[in-house]
Amino acid sequence: MSDLVAQFGHIDIYLFDQLLRGHITAGMRIVDAGCGGGRNLVYFLRSGYDVHAADADAGAIATVRDLAARLSPNLPPKNFRVEPLERLTFPDAFADVVICSAVLHFARDERQFRAMVTGCWRLLKPGGLFFVRLASAIGMEATIEFTGPGRYRLPDGSDRFLVDEAMLMALTRELGGVLLDPLKTTVVQGQRCMTTWVVRLGS
């Protein structure tokens, strides 16, 4: 078990699935948008991917720079930036893969949510992969409490911006993307739902 953690870190299981199925391969440029402490980056750093990341939290970026210095010392610190998703400074059509895991549900409202999504989406090269995990209303419609536009209180007591299937499907069309996988939602013991949204930008 310790060997697996050393190799893969605490990678999101659905992101790991994309690796297993060959959707993310060696030589790709990865951007982790909202990277936190880099739990999804360990494998990519160890395996020589061209890794970049951003987070609004300076402490998180300091942690990821330290991680990169240990696992992939050839990567420059400027690859890891303190900036919010809606104001990312990476160029357009920059990345083969953009990861955005457990971030978008922190949006204040739909306007910020869309700004965060488009901030990530513009980074994709043609044919690029957008991997998203986010809290949703799917499967919990009867147990969440509306608290404001797009926002809900979950049974676990947290307040989140929640999407539903119709919104994600409409947004996929608006972006000009194609679902790589059907939407997959995990209900976490009646407390919250997490949906995996994997979209490819047309070539």
C-alpha angles and dihedrals in degrees: 000000000000090000091054092050090049091052101039106017114208093320119177106263092228091052088050087054090058089055093048091052094051097247091125114045141175116287096032121130111237128200118189105201108201092011100174109189092342101260091152095047105062096091094044092049092047092048099053100253119157095254127192129168144178136196134167089229112085091201091057092052091048088054092049092048089053090048091050092047089058100040104030109015094174092070112096120235090240088073087074114063138187102227140114122255094249091057104039113158099206112116125261115271090017106133140055090203132023116193119199109172124176094343113097095067088068090070113125093223143338093283092059092040091056092045090053092048095048090044088060097037096057089061093066123105116222106286090021124148125238111198115192134175116183143153114267143178092237109127095003103068093125097049104046125089122223110234102168142325106333092346129113140175111236126212088254088065097251125126114225143167102247131199128199133207095267092052094049093047092049091047091050089056093045091052092049091241134140124222108247090193133015112263109275121201129190119201107211104214094301093301104096143341127233119198127199114216115185116181133176123209110231116252 
